[in-house]
Amino acid sequence: MVLGKLMKKLLKTTENLTENNRIFMRPEVISLTGFEDDNTAREMADVSVYVPSHKYGIVESIHNLILQEAVDLIMERDGVKL
């Protein structure tokens, strides 16, 4: 599943940034975009989450869903209990 692969990549990025509280490598740039598929943010990013829709609410809702899942996975990885 594409979302699962993206979440693993996001988690790996956070691990690279937080090892011993020091940055060992350039952080990857992740873009969350929609509307036109040839936008600058998408082209500049290492990882691009593109929603092929011209409806603002749809694009924002899908991005929010992805970010919520990323937070849940990071909290689970770090042992945070709610």
Secondary structure, DSSP 8 states (H G I E B T S, - for coil): -HHHHHHHHHHHHHHHHHGGGS--S----EEEEES-TT-HHHHH-SEEEEE--S-HHHHHHHHHHHHHHHHHHHHHHTT---
